[in-house]
Structures are given as C-alpha cells and as structure tokens.
Amino acid sequence: MPDNPVLLVIGECVADIVRLPGTPDRVHPGGSPANVAYGLARLGRATTLVTQLGPDSGGRLIGGHLASAGVRVLTDGSDAPTPAATVDLDEAGRAAYTFEITWTLGQPEQPVEPPRHVHTGSVATALEPGAETVMDLVRSFRAAATVSYDPNVRPALMGDHAAAVRRAERCVALSDVVKASDEDLRWLYPDEAPEQAAARWLRSGPAVVLVTRGAEGALALLPAATLSIAGPGVRVADTVGAGDAFMSGTLHALASYGLLGERGRAGLRSLDTAVLGDVLRHAVASAAVTVGRAGALPPDEAELAAALRGTPVPEE
C-alpha cells in the first residue's frame, strides 16, 4: 500500500459493558469514532484519533486496544472519567444502550498532522461543550481534506430534537461522505421515509450518502443513481460496531481508489456506479465480519479479502 496518507478521526471512546442474558458481563473497547479508527488501522491505514481518555481502567483498556492496531491517539489532557455504556443484547444480538458520558473535548495537547481525510460523528458532534471543538477542528482541515460523518444517533443523548436535527444537518453540509442507518434517519425525520431524507441530505452538499439497513443490506445515493446491496447471510453474534465497521470499510475502499483528500475530491464528486458498487461491497463485507463475532472487532485486510468473496454485487 504505497500511498498511505494519514486519516484523522475525531470523537469519543467508550467502555462498553456488554450484557447478554445468561452470561457474565463483558467489557469491550468502544465508541463509534474509536471503532472507526481501530477498523481503519486494522486495514493498514495510518490513523490518528483525537479523543478523551480518562486515567482509569476504561481508559487503559481502550488505549491499549487502539495501540494494538497502530492507532495514534491524541488527547486534550483531560482527567475526566472515560465514558461508559451498558450494552444490553437481546437473544438475536440486537443492542440497546444506556450511557454515562460527558464530552468536554478541548484542543489536543500535541499537534495534529494535517490529514488527507477527517471522519467524525456520533456523540462527539451531538454533545456540548465538546461538539463545538469537533466542528472547529473539522473546519480547520476542510480545505485540504475530505470529510465523512456518521450521526450514529443515540436518542438518550441527543437532547432537544429540533436542535439535534440542526446539528446533524450542519455536519452533513460540511461533509463529502455521509453514512447513516435507516434507524438514525427515522429518529431525525419521523415523518419522512429514510430514502427521502437521505436524498435531501445529498442535495445539501455531500458527494455520496450511504444508508445502512441492518440485515437487509445498504443503499448508496449519488446525484444521478442509487445502488442497493443485499446483506450477506451471516450468523449474528451481536450487532455492536457493525455500522462503524461499515464506515471503516467504506473509507478504506475510497482511499484505495485515491478518492480522499483535496486531490481526490473531484473524483469523489464524479463517482461512477462501478467504483461505488465496489466500495459498497467492501463496506458490507466489513460489517458482516464484525457482526459474526462478539464486540466491535472489525476485520483486518486478510479477513476482509475473504469476506469479499461471499459478498453480493450491488444493483442499481
């Protein structure tokens, strides 16, 4: 992989306390942006994460986890406790979350190497006062870096609904690539079909909008085309981190095609359906590996290559 530009992820780390009926609690490193950073590094991408990690057992667990994949972690030096979430899984592996999170992100203590791409979303863009720092950092890199965003809606943390919608739309307008689940879109726009909301987002600025639909696969919207892909048949251990693996698979594929960064933006804006179809296959295959095992453990390059061999081809 001769061209391996720095990819920057900005957002929260969370210690996920996973509860499954009839089994002891398990603590997994988590947090949507942290999962994306970990997934990118597992796929061989040079990745930096700007975040907060407390001087506690959760912070040590997550810091070691990220380091094991090669993620460079930059913090603001805060000694706030590491955020935590209780993840209750039902018999089908579907996750429901209860959060203990504060997000007060300040400027990183160390300089951030100018990235080719910036990814953010989730609690990091929804919870003040840290959300404004995130937006300032994204804007500071926007001219020379492409931007991706995943709202990863957590209703319990979103506050006033109208304000949450405004924050999400502000992030969408700054982004080149947007990914949301159909559940995210239904919460943000309860009176609108997810596909209609995604199409409206596309008109507000992004080059492409991706919509995940759980076991039913995903959609990708371009200005002149819509692609859909079925979900590959997989035995689900749990759904923790599936959307984040989809995002890291997407960015990995886009980077492979040279479609990230200032020089890649024109190509991203003229993306053809053949390339987009391959990007979708990478995203869905990455998510499929992750749901097949416990916790947010996305694939490495070899695992992704193996999963791609059984992934359906998208259809227009």
C-alpha positions as CSV (number, residue, x, y, z in Angstrom):
1,M,0.0,0.0,0.0
2,P,2.5,2.7,-1.2
3,D,0.1,5.6,-0.7
4,N,-1.0,5.6,2.9
5,P,-2.0,9.1,3.9
6,V,-2.9,10.0,7.5
7,L,-6.6,9.6,8.2
8,L,-7.9,11.6,11.2
9,V,-10.8,10.5,13.3
10,I,-12.3,12.9,15.9
11,G,-14.6,11.6,18.6
12,E,-15.4,9.6,21.7
13,C,-14.0,6.4,23.2
14,V,-16.5,4.4,25.3
15,A,-16.1,1.4,27.6
16,D,-18.9,-0.9,26.5
17,I,-20.2,-3.1,29.3
18,V,-21.9,-5.8,27.3
19,R,-24.8,-7.8,28.9
20,L,-26.2,-10.9,27.3
21,P,-28.9,-13.0,29.0
22,G,-27.4,-15.9,30.9
23,T,-23.8,-14.8,30.6
24,P,-21.4,-12.7,32.7
25,D,-20.9,-9.0,31.8
26,R,-18.0,-8.3,29.4
27,V,-16.2,-5.0,28.9
28,H,-15.2,-4.1,25.4
29,P,-13.4,-1.0,24.0
30,G,-16.0,1.0,22.0
31,G,-17.2,4.4,21.0
32,S,-18.3,4.9,17.3
33,P,-15.4,7.1,16.2
34,A,-12.8,5.0,18.1
35,N,-14.2,1.9,16.4
36,V,-13.8,3.5,13.0
37,A,-10.2,4.5,13.8
38,Y,-9.5,1.0,15.0
39,G,-11.1,-0.5,11.9
40,L,-9.0,1.7,9.6
41,A,-5.8,0.8,11.4
42,R,-6.6,-2.9,11.2
43,L,-6.9,-2.4,7.4
44,G,-3.4,-1.0,7.2
45,R,-4.4,2.7,7.2
46,A,-2.3,5.3,9.0
47,T,-4.8,6.6,11.5
48,T,-4.9,9.3,14.2
49,L,-7.7,9.6,16.8
50,V,-8.3,12.8,18.7
51,T,-10.3,12.0,21.8
52,Q,-10.6,11.9,25.5
53,L,-9.4,9.1,27.7
54,G,-9.6,9.1,31.5
55,P,-6.8,7.9,33.8
56,D,-8.9,4.9,34.8
57,S,-9.3,1.2,33.9
58,G,-11.6,2.0,30.9
59,G,-9.1,4.5,29.6
60,R,-6.2,2.0,29.9
61,L,-8.2,-0.8,28.3
62,I,-9.2,1.4,25.3
63,G,-5.7,3.0,25.0
64,G,-4.1,-0.4,24.8
65,H,-6.7,-1.7,22.4
66,L,-6.1,1.2,20.0
67,A,-2.4,1.0,20.2
68,S,-2.5,-2.7,19.4
69,A,-3.8,-1.8,15.9
70,G,-1.4,1.1,15.5
71,V,-3.8,4.0,16.1
72,R,-2.0,7.2,17.1
73,V,-4.1,8.6,20.0
74,L,-4.1,12.4,20.8
75,T,-6.0,13.7,23.8
76,D,-6.7,17.1,25.3
77,G,-5.1,16.1,28.6
78,S,-8.5,16.0,30.4
79,D,-8.7,13.8,33.5
80,A,-12.5,13.3,33.1
81,P,-13.6,9.7,33.5
82,T,-13.6,7.6,30.4
83,P,-17.2,7.4,29.1
84,A,-19.1,4.2,29.6
85,A,-22.1,2.5,28.1
86,T,-24.1,-0.5,29.2
87,V,-25.0,-2.6,26.1
88,D,-27.9,-4.9,26.7
89,L,-28.2,-7.6,24.0
90,D,-31.4,-9.5,23.2
91,E,-31.5,-13.1,22.1
92,A,-30.9,-12.0,18.5
93,G,-27.8,-10.0,19.4
94,R,-29.5,-6.6,18.9
95,A,-28.0,-3.9,21.1
96,A,-29.7,-1.3,23.4
97,Y,-27.5,1.3,25.1
98,T,-27.5,3.1,28.4
99,F,-24.8,5.8,28.7
100,E,-22.7,7.5,31.3
101,I,-20.9,10.1,29.1
102,T,-19.6,13.6,29.4
103,W,-17.9,15.1,26.3
104,T,-15.8,18.2,27.1
105,L,-13.1,17.9,24.3
106,G,-10.6,20.7,24.1
107,Q,-7.8,21.3,21.7
108,P,-5.3,18.4,21.5
109,E,-2.1,18.7,23.6
110,Q,0.0,17.6,20.7
111,P,0.0,19.0,17.1
112,V,-2.3,17.1,14.7
113,E,-0.5,16.1,11.4
114,P,-2.6,17.6,8.5
115,P,-4.7,14.7,7.4
116,R,-6.0,13.8,3.9
117,H,-9.4,12.8,5.4
118,V,-11.3,13.6,8.5
119,H,-14.1,11.4,10.0
120,T,-16.4,12.3,12.9
121,G,-19.9,11.8,14.2
122,S,-21.8,10.2,17.0
123,V,-21.8,11.7,20.5
124,A,-18.8,13.8,19.5
125,T,-20.9,16.0,17.3
126,A,-24.0,16.0,19.4
127,L,-23.0,16.7,23.0
128,E,-21.7,20.0,24.1
129,P,-19.4,21.6,25.0
130,G,-17.0,19.2,23.1
131,A,-19.1,19.2,19.9
132,E,-18.1,22.8,19.1
133,T,-14.4,21.8,19.4
134,V,-15.0,19.0,17.0
135,M,-16.6,21.3,14.4
136,D,-13.7,23.8,14.8
137,L,-11.2,21.0,14.1
138,V,-13.2,19.8,11.1
139,R,-13.4,23.3,9.6
140,S,-9.7,23.8,10.1
141,F,-8.8,20.8,7.9
142,R,-11.8,21.1,5.4
143,A,-9.9,22.9,2.6
144,A,-7.2,20.2,2.2
145,A,-9.1,17.1,3.5
146,T,-12.3,15.3,2.6
147,V,-14.8,14.8,5.4
148,S,-17.1,12.0,6.4
149,Y,-19.8,12.0,9.0
150,D,-22.0,9.3,10.7
151,P,-24.7,10.7,13.1
152,N,-24.9,7.3,14.9
153,V,-28.0,8.7,16.7
154,R,-28.3,7.9,20.4
155,P,-31.7,9.3,21.4
156,A,-30.9,9.4,25.1
157,L,-28.0,11.8,24.5
158,M,-29.4,14.0,21.7
159,G,-31.3,16.5,23.8
160,D,-33.9,18.7,22.1
161,H,-35.0,17.1,18.8
162,A,-35.0,20.2,16.7
163,A,-31.6,21.2,17.9
164,A,-30.3,17.7,17.2
165,V,-31.6,17.9,13.6
166,R,-29.9,21.2,13.1
167,R,-26.6,19.9,14.4
168,A,-26.8,16.8,12.1
169,E,-27.6,19.0,9.1
170,R,-24.7,21.3,9.8
171,C,-22.4,18.3,9.8
172,V,-23.9,16.9,6.6
173,A,-23.4,20.2,4.8
174,L,-19.6,20.1,5.7
175,S,-19.2,16.5,4.5
176,D,-18.2,14.7,1.3
177,V,-19.3,11.3,2.5
178,V,-22.3,10.7,4.9
179,K,-23.4,7.4,6.3
180,A,-26.5,6.9,8.4
181,S,-28.6,3.9,9.4
182,D,-32.3,3.8,8.5
183,E,-33.0,4.0,12.3
184,D,-30.9,7.2,12.5
185,L,-32.9,8.8,9.8
186,R,-36.3,7.7,11.2
187,W,-35.4,9.3,14.5
188,L,-34.2,12.5,12.9
189,Y,-37.1,12.7,10.4
190,P,-40.0,10.6,11.8
191,D,-42.5,11.9,9.1
192,E,-40.2,11.1,6.2
193,A,-39.0,7.8,4.6
194,P,-35.3,7.2,5.2
195,E,-34.5,7.2,1.5
196,Q,-36.2,10.6,1.0
197,A,-34.3,12.1,3.9
198,A,-31.0,10.7,2.5
199,A,-31.8,12.2,-0.9
200,R,-32.4,15.6,0.7
201,W,-29.1,15.3,2.5
202,L,-27.4,14.5,-0.8
203,R,-28.7,17.8,-2.3
204,S,-27.2,19.8,0.6
205,G,-23.6,19.1,-0.2
206,P,-22.2,15.5,0.1
207,A,-20.9,13.6,-2.9
208,V,-22.5,10.4,-1.7
209,V,-24.9,9.4,1.1
210,L,-24.9,5.8,2.4
211,V,-27.8,4.2,4.3
212,T,-27.4,1.0,6.2
213,R,-30.4,-1.2,6.6
214,G,-29.3,-3.9,9.0
215,A,-29.7,-7.5,7.7
216,E,-31.3,-6.0,4.5
217,G,-28.0,-4.5,3.4
218,A,-27.4,-0.9,2.3
219,L,-28.2,1.9,-0.1
220,A,-25.8,4.3,-1.8
221,L,-27.1,7.6,-3.2
222,L,-25.4,9.6,-5.9
223,P,-26.9,12.6,-7.7
224,A,-27.8,10.6,-10.7
225,A,-28.0,7.0,-9.4
226,T,-29.0,4.8,-6.4
227,L,-27.4,1.5,-5.7
228,S,-28.6,-1.2,-3.3
229,I,-26.8,-4.2,-1.9
230,A,-28.2,-7.2,0.0
231,G,-26.7,-8.2,3.3
232,P,-24.7,-11.4,3.0
233,G,-26.1,-14.3,5.1
234,V,-24.1,-14.4,8.3
235,R,-24.8,-15.9,11.8
236,V,-25.0,-12.8,14.1
237,A,-23.1,-12.9,17.4
238,D,-24.1,-9.3,18.1
239,T,-24.5,-6.0,16.1
240,V,-22.1,-4.0,18.3
241,G,-19.8,-1.9,16.0
242,A,-21.4,-3.1,12.7
243,G,-22.1,0.4,11.4
244,D,-18.6,1.5,12.4
245,A,-17.0,-1.4,10.5
246,F,-19.2,-0.4,7.5
247,M,-17.7,3.1,7.8
248,S,-14.1,2.0,8.1
249,G,-14.6,-0.4,5.1
250,T,-16.0,2.5,3.1
251,L,-13.1,4.8,3.8
252,H,-10.5,2.1,3.2
253,A,-12.0,1.4,-0.2
254,L,-12.3,5.1,-1.1
255,A,-8.6,5.5,-0.1
256,S,-7.6,2.6,-2.3
257,Y,-9.2,4.3,-5.3
258,G,-7.4,7.6,-4.4
259,L,-10.7,9.4,-3.7
260,L,-9.8,11.0,-0.4
261,G,-8.2,14.4,0.2
262,E,-8.2,17.6,-1.8
263,R,-6.9,15.9,-5.0
264,G,-9.4,13.0,-4.6
265,R,-12.4,15.3,-4.1
266,A,-13.1,15.8,-7.8
267,G,-13.1,12.1,-8.4
268,L,-15.4,11.6,-5.4
269,R,-17.8,14.2,-6.9
270,S,-17.8,12.3,-10.2
271,L,-18.0,8.8,-8.7
272,D,-19.3,6.2,-11.1
273,T,-21.5,3.3,-10.1
274,A,-18.9,0.6,-10.8
275,V,-16.5,2.1,-8.3
276,L,-19.3,2.9,-5.8
277,G,-20.5,-0.7,-6.1
278,D,-17.1,-2.0,-5.1
279,V,-16.9,0.5,-2.2
280,L,-20.3,-0.8,-1.0
281,R,-19.1,-4.4,-1.2
282,H,-16.1,-3.5,1.0
283,A,-18.4,-1.8,3.5
284,V,-21.0,-4.6,3.7
285,A,-18.3,-7.3,3.9
286,S,-16.5,-5.4,6.7
287,A,-19.8,-5.1,8.7
288,A,-20.6,-8.8,8.1
289,V,-17.3,-9.9,9.7
290,T,-18.0,-7.8,12.7
291,V,-21.5,-9.0,13.4
292,G,-20.2,-12.6,13.2
293,R,-18.2,-12.2,16.4
294,A,-18.7,-10.6,19.8
295,G,-17.9,-6.9,20.3
296,A,-16.7,-4.2,17.9
297,L,-13.9,-6.3,16.3
298,P,-13.7,-5.2,12.6
299,P,-11.7,-7.3,10.1
300,D,-8.0,-7.0,9.1
301,E,-7.0,-7.0,5.4
302,A,-7.0,-10.8,5.1
303,E,-10.3,-11.2,6.8
304,L,-11.9,-8.5,4.6
305,A,-10.5,-10.1,1.5
306,A,-12.0,-13.5,2.5
307,A,-15.4,-11.9,3.3
308,L,-15.5,-10.1,-0.1
309,R,-15.5,-13.4,-1.8
310,G,-19.0,-14.1,-0.4
311,T,-20.4,-10.6,-0.7
312,P,-23.3,-9.9,-3.2
313,V,-22.9,-7.4,-6.1
314,P,-24.8,-4.2,-5.8
315,E,-27.7,-3.5,-8.1
316,E,-28.9,-0.1,-9.5
